[in-house]
Amino acid sequence: MAPATILTRTPGHKPALALFAGAAAAWVFVLVALGAFTTTIGAGMAFADWPLSNGSLNPSGWLTDLSMFAEHSHRLSAGLMTALTVVLALWIWRREARAWVRRLSYFAVALVLAQALVGGLRVLLDGIQVVSLQTSLGRLFAMLHACLAQALVCTLIALAVSCSRAWIERPLPAGRGLRLAGIACTALIFLQLGIGAVMRHSFAGLAIPTFPWSTAEGGLLPAQWSFPVGINFAHRAVAVLVAAAVAVFATAVWRDRAAPPALRAGASALVSLLALQVFLGAAIIRTQRSVYVTTGHVLVGALTLAAAFWLTWLAHRDAVERGRAP
């Protein structure tokens, strides 16, 4: 078959493609939630093999054992995420006229495959101890696995937004200050989620058992230091920077006269998500790391990153389409 009959790349909005891209972007949050739940209940090593679970796609007992159910559900959802991403990239390759969107979809495929491989290494290398870091090689890969998940969130959102009718048909001028504020805010949230991943996989979520102070006497700094205490304190300190960055970014959006109502509403949603995230972080201490509160904290963290990235990506719409985005 001639290439011309295989490829029908046309400009303009493609509703079915946009809907599929949105569905793929939505599914990534299911994957994040299942991964967070699996980590929180300590079920990451419910199966010692990979990519199969006890050598099977339908391991015995996984529907009745909570740890096995959590881990195998996470693996199945990851498999579906991989399939959705590959199909999306093939669809975009065939139909999308914009070369940069095609390249972004290829990056998404590389990212989801890397995510799967790192998740597998987390299982296969868990028995190798890194004595100097007092952890296992598998857990180091688990930390990287969590960070790659957040990168995948951003990439799929970028694809979904770029395929939407609003992006394609409506210019969205935004000032340089607004764009830079968005980049700084998104980068800080990503850093915060990375620190949170290290903290979770280092079992340091309750290393500082009081909130908002670091000691029962109301001290700002911990009385004693260790790696778990240090990473926990870093998570709290960066949270303050994130709050400031979100406030600056949201204010910049609200004050931008060219910002459409959707962008202003998104800034309000970002502030609301941040407030909920702080509440859940405090609730983790009060509930002694409740499974559902901790899982919710991880999920809302991903949603907060998604909101900040979405706003930032929209602010860069005209620059991206002209090929001059930073």
Stockholm file with secondary structure:
# STOCKHOLM 1.0

chainA/1-326         MAPATILTRTPGHKPALALFAGAAAAWVFVLVALGAFTTTIGAGMAFADWPLSNGSLNPSGWLTDLSMFAEHSHRLSAGLMTALTVVLALWIWRREARAWVRRLSYFAVALVLAQALVGGLRVLLDGIQVVSLQTSLGRLFAMLHACLAQALVCTLIALAVSCSRAWIERPLPAGRGLRLAGIACTALIFLQLGIGAVMRHSFAGLAIPTFPWSTAEGGLLPAQWSFPVGINFAHRAVAVLVAAAVAVFATAVWRDRAAPPALRAGASALVSLLALQVFLGAAIIRTQRSVYVTTGHVLVGALTLAAAFWLTWLAHRDAVERGRAP
#=GR chainA/1-326 SS CCHHHHCCCBCSCCHHHHHHHHHHHHHHHHHHHHHHHHHHTTCTTSSSSSSSBTTBSSCTTTTTCHHHHHHHHHHHHHHHHHHHHHHHHHHHHHHBCCHHHHHHHHHHHHHHHHHHHHHHHHHHTTTSEEGGGTEEHHHHHHHHHHHHHHHHHHHHHHHHHHTSHHHHHCCCCCCHHHHHHHHHHHHHHHHHHHHHHHHHHTTCTTSSCSSSSSSTTCCSSCSSCCHHHHHHHHHHHHHHHHHHHHHHHHHHHHHCTTCCHHHHHHHHHHHHHHHHHHHHHHHHHHTTSCHHHHHHHHHHHHHHHHHHHHHHHHHTHHHHHTTCCC
#=GC SS_cons         CCHHHHCCCBCSCCHHHHHHHHHHHHHHHHHHHHHHHHHHTTCTTSSSSSSSBTTBSSCTTTTTCHHHHHHHHHHHHHHHHHHHHHHHHHHHHHHBCCHHHHHHHHHHHHHHHHHHHHHHHHHHTTTSEEGGGTEEHHHHHHHHHHHHHHHHHHHHHHHHHHTSHHHHHCCCCCCHHHHHHHHHHHHHHHHHHHHHHHHHHTTCTTSSCSSSSSSTTCCSSCSSCCHHHHHHHHHHHHHHHHHHHHHHHHHHHHHCTTCCHHHHHHHHHHHHHHHHHHHHHHHHHHTTSCHHHHHHHHHHHHHHHHHHHHHHHHHTHHHHHTTCCC
//
